[in-house]
């Protein structure tokens, strides 16, 4: 019963967050707030006295994963999903007529959120190699020294036996938990192991620690402003990322166009069904 109440409280907050301002991409609700509004909104969520909000950053690659991984899709549908990258803009423009107001990628948004939060918070970090997460924590301490950053664990532990990591989370009593173990592993692990009393805010952040630690260099600011950091990363790591971008982008565009056609067909089909129901009801009234 206690677990049920915790899930209910978590879902209540998550649903409030998702419904506040959203548009769907492949029927997945995605937050469509601008940069400043998103900062204010999430800061308010962590200040609420009950519940937990889990935030995921979703790009075109993640969307493709949801099409073949129903568990991952189900978890994202309960989280507050923020749009990351030009792929989401393309999908939004085709489906809704306009791009998202802002590119809320985790690499930029999480440090900005920590700066925006004036009230000191205890922030736990999980994921990456030990030296990477330690350096990321050190850089975050310099970035926002009024918060306390606690390295709970690197990402190299047994995912099927996480009791030691969970106990460390309980002992650390953090307000914010940042999990960087790669998609969709990080979302599945957090959904399975993180309770509402562990943290008010849970952020699943992918490779954030690699960027914050300086292990992976960021693209120049001008490239990031054009939302082309993916191209810069492809040039830096072609052997690892070519499939995601060279193959993934055309596949993603195909699914976007297919979704638009099928969505239109569903809408027209629903309209026809409603019209038939109205005609049937009208006929029944006349027959009485």
N, C-alpha and C positions, 0 to 999 in steps of 0.2 A: 504493500500500500504506500509506504514511504517513497519507494522508487517511482511509483505511478505519479505521486504528487510532484516529485522533482521533474519528471518528464513533462507533466502538464504545465508547470511553471515555465520551464525552458521553452516549450512549444508556444506558450502564450506570448512570451516576449519576442521569440523569433517570428511568429506570425504577424505581430504588430509591426515589427521592423520591415518585413517583406511587403506588407500591404501598404505601408506608408507612402511609398512612391516607387513604382515599378513598371516595367514593360517586359513582355515575354520574348525569349529567344528559344526557339524549338520547344515552346510551351513551358520553359523554365523561367520563373520570375527573377528578373535582374534589376537591381536598384538603379534608378535613373536620376538620382540627385546630382547636382553640380558639386564641385570640389568643396567649397566652403560649407554648403548645406550638409554634405555627408560628414564632414568633421564635427559640426555642431550636433547632428543627429546621433552619431555613434558615441560622442562624449556624454550625451544625455542618457543613452542606453546604459552605459557603465555606471551612471549615477543612480539608477533605479534601485530601490531597496530589495527587490526580489528578482529571481530569474537569471537566465544566462543567454547571451547572444553569441552564436558562432558565426564567424565571417569567413567566407571563401572568396578568393579572387579567381575569376574564370575568364580564360581566353578561348580562342578558336579551337586549340588542341583539346582543352578540357571539355568543350561542348561536344566534340566528336567522341570523346570517351563516354559521355553520358548516353550516346545513342546505342552503345553496346554493353554498358555496365549499369544495370538497373539499380543495383545497391548504391552505387555512387550517385546516380541521379536522385534517388530517394533521399539521400542525406543532404544534397544540395538544395532540394526543394524545402527542407526545414531550416536551412541556414539563410543568413543575409548574404546574398551574392552580389559582388561588385564587378563591374565590367573592366576587362583588361585587354587593351590592344585594338588594332584597327579591324580585326576580324569581327569582333562584336559590333563595331560601328557599321560595317557593311551589312551584317545580318539585321541590325535594327533599322537601317535605312530602307532596306528592301521590305521588311515586314511592317514597319510603322511609319515610314516616310521621313525619318530624321535619325541622325546618329545620336549616341548617348551624349549628354552634356559634358562629361569629363571622362578621361582615362584614369580610372581609379586602380592602377596596378599596385600590387603590394610593395614593390621595391621603393616606390616614392611615397605611397600613402601611409604606410606604417610609421616611418620616421616622422612624417608630418603630423600624424595623429598623436604621437608621443610628445611632440613639441606643443601641440595645441592643448593638451591636457595639463592644466595648471595645477590641479591637485596631485600631490605625490602619490604614486602607485607602486605596488610591488609587482614586478613583471618577471615571469618565469620563461625560460627559453629551453626548448627541446628540439634536437635535430642536428644533422650535419656531423662532420668530423669534430673530435674534441677540440683540436687547436683552432678550428674555424669558428665554432660557436663561442669559445672563450674570447677570441679576438673580436667577434661581433658584439659580445656583451661589453667588452672594454670600450669599443667605439660608441656604442649606444650610451654608455655612462658619460662619455664626453659630450655626446650630442644632447642629452637631456638629463643633467646631473641631479635634478630634484627627484627623479624616480630611482627605485632600487631594482637593479637587474640581477637575477639569480639564474645561474646555469643549473638546470635540474638534471639534464642528461644530454649526451650526444645522441645521434640517431642510430647507433649500432648496438641495439639491445634486441632481445627476443620478443618479437611483436606478439607472439602467442602466450608469453609469460611476462607480463608487464607489471606485476604486483610491486616490485621494488621501485619502479619509476612512479607508479601511482602513489605509493607511500611517501615518496619524496615530495610529490606535489602537495599531498595533504599536510606534510610537515612544514612546507615553505609558506603556506597560506598566502598565495598570490591573488592579486586582483585581476591580472591579465596573464593569459597563457599564450605564448607564441610557439606554434608547432611548425617546423620546417623539415618535412621528410619526403617531399615529393607527392604529386597527385597520381592516383587517388588514395594512396596509402595513408597520407596524413589525415584526410577527412574520415576515412574508415576507422582509423585507430582512435582519433579523438571522439568520434561518435560512440564507439564501443567502451572507451575507458574513462572519459572525462565526465564527472558528475556536476550538477549545478552548484554544489558547495565547493568545488575545486577552484573556480574562477568565475568572475562576473562576465568576462569577455574572453573568447577563444578565437585566435587568429591563425588560420592555416595558410602558410606563406611561401611554400615551395622553396626556391633557391635564395630567399632573402638573406640568410646568414652569409652565403658566399659573396653577395654584393656588398653587404654592410662591412664585412671583414676585409674587403679588398681582394679576396681570392680571385674573383672574376671581375674584370674592369667593366664599368658602365660605359655605354655609348656616349659620345659627345652630346651636350645639352640640345644642340640644334637638331640632331637626329632623333632624340627622344621627343622633342616638341612636335615633330612630324609623325610620331608614332611608328617609327621605323627601326626601333631598337632590335626587333626580331631579325632584320636584315644584317645589322651590325654583329649580332651574336652568331648568325649563320656563317659570316665570314671568319669569325674567331674560332668557331668549333664546327667546321663543315662535316667532319666524319660522324659526329654525334647528332647533329641537328638537321642534316639534309633531308632525312625522311619526314621529319615533323613539318618542315616548311615547304620543300620542293614537291613532295607528294601530298602533304596534309592540306596545304592551301587550296589546290584545285578540288580536292575531295570535299573540303568544307564549303566551297562556293557551290559545288554541285548540290550538296544537301540543303543549302540555303535556298537555292532556286526551286528545288523539289518541294521543300517545306512551304514556300510561298504558293505554289500551285495547289498542293494538297490542302493547305489552309483555306484557300479560296473555295475549293470544292466542298470542304466541310461546312463553311459558312453558307454557301448556296444550298447545300443539302439540308442544313438545319432550317433555312428559310422556307424551303419547299415543304418540309415536314410540318412546320408550324402552320403554313397556309392550309395544308391538308387537314390538320386537326381543327382549324377554325371552320373549314367547310363542313366537316363531319359534325361538329357541335351545332352549327347553324341548321343542318339537315335534321338533326335529332330534335331540335326545338320545334321545327315546323311539323314534325311527325306526331308531336304530342297532342 
